[in-house]
């Protein structure tokens, strides 16, 4: 494929990523093109979102406020003197690529992407240590709360052309 064709395909993917990410949007983009399916092969996509009224992290980029961990594991059969057992071989991966947006009038978002591997995979999302947030929503003293991420992790199996996780949400947990 010629370089200008590759550039057009990547710009086209960029326009898909400029909107709220979903399995449908990524699948529609890859439909009918072997080259597009190859670009997405073995990829994993996800996002974190929260209401603008909850404030924002006190960082130059929203993505800095989150730590995203990716681990995979495979179950192997191990023979022992008394028979056999299954053991899980755990493989940590480097942090996924992450970037700000796309935001809209109601929500802030961080999007991320990494390579999925054979076997079971897990993505865990947490807050970066030492990062403060604007106050955002003012809770009455009787309804104190804290920010949390729901769910804190998602498990998945590697797909054929790109897998999009259901989004993670920053929520307020009441004390």
N, C-alpha and C positions, 0 to 999 in steps of 0.2 A: 504494500500500500504506500502511496506517495506521502511525503511529509505534510503537504497542505491538506490532504484528506484526513490524516491523523489529527492534525490541528483542528479541523472542522468538527470531527467526532468528539474531541475533548472539550471544545467550546460548547457543543451541544449537551454533553454531560454536565458541564458547568451550569447551564441554564436549568437543568433538572434539579441540581443541588441548590440552586437559588430559591427554590420553593420548599415547603415542608416535605420532608423525606418520607416516602412510604414504599411498601413492597410493590404496589401498583405502579407508582411513578417510575421506579427503577426498572421494573419488568417491562413496562410499555416502551421505555427508551431502548432496551436491548432487543425487543421483538423484531424478528426478521433480519437481523444482521449478525453474521458470525463474528465479525470484528468486534462489535459492541459486546457480545457475549464473552469474548476472550478478555476484553478489558475488565469485565466484572468477575471473571472466573476466580473462585476462591476468596472473594472479598466479603467482608462483613461491615455493615453500615449501622449506625445508630445515632440517637440524638437525646439530649437532655433539655427539658423546657420548664419554664416557670412563669407565673403571672408577673407582669411588669410592676404591679402594685406591691409585690413582695420585696422590691428593691433590687439592687444588683451588687455583685462583688466589688470591693474596692481595689480593683486591678485594672491595668490598661486594656486587657483583653478578657472577655468573659471566660474563655476556655482555660485560663490560668487557674481559675478557682476550683477546678475539678481534677481528680486523679482517676484515671480509668485503667483498670487492671484486666489483662486477658490471660487466662490460663487454659490449657487443654489437657486432656488425659485420655489414656487408652487402658482398657482392662485386659490384663494378660493372665493366662492360666499358668500357675506355678505348681509344679509337682513337689510334694513333701513326703517324708517317711510315712506319714499317716494318711496319705491320699493326695488331694490337690486343693488349691484355693485360688481365688481370683485376687490379683493385686492391681491397684491403679498406678500407672506411671504418669506422674504429673510433670507438665512442661510449662513453665512461665514464659511469657512472650514480652517483647518490649511494648511500651505504652502505645496505644493506637494514635494515629495522626488525629488531631482535633483542631477545630476552628470555630470562630464565632458565627452564629446565624444559621439559617435566615431568621431574623426577628420579624414580627408584625406589630400591629397596633396594640395587641393584648399580651403578647408573650415574647420573652427572650429565649434564645435557643443556642445550644452548642451542638455541633455535629461532629461525628468521628467516623473513622474508617480504619480497618486493619485487615490482615490476611487471616482467613479461617483455616484451620488445619483438620486433618482426618481425626475422627473420634469425637469425643465430647468436648465442647468448648463452653467457657463461662466468661462473661464480662461483668465486672464489679465496678460500680461507680461510687465515688466518695468525694468529700470536700477536701481540697488541698489544705494542709495544716497551716495555721497562722494567717489565713486570709479572712479579713473582716468583710462585712456586708453593710450596705446602707440599711437603715431601719425599715423602710417600706411600710408594710401594714403595721399600724399601731394597735396592739391588743390591749384590752382593759386588764388591769392588774389581776382581776379574778380569772382571766383566761390566758395566763402566760403560756408561751410555747417556744418551740425551737424549729429551725429548718432541718429537714430530713430528705432523703431521696427514696422514692418509692417506685418500684422495688429496689433494694440495694444491689441486686444482681439478676442476671438472666442467663439461663442455660440454653444451648442450641446445638444442633448437629449441622455440620457443614453441608451447604446446599450445592446445587450444580452451577448456578450462575450468580451469585451474589445473594446475600441474605441480609434482610433488613429487620432489625430487632424492633419490637414495640418500644415506644419511647420511655425514657426514665423521666420522672417528674420530681421537681423540688416542691415539697409540701411543707405546711406548718403542722407540727404535732402539738397538740394541747397538753399541758401538764396536768 
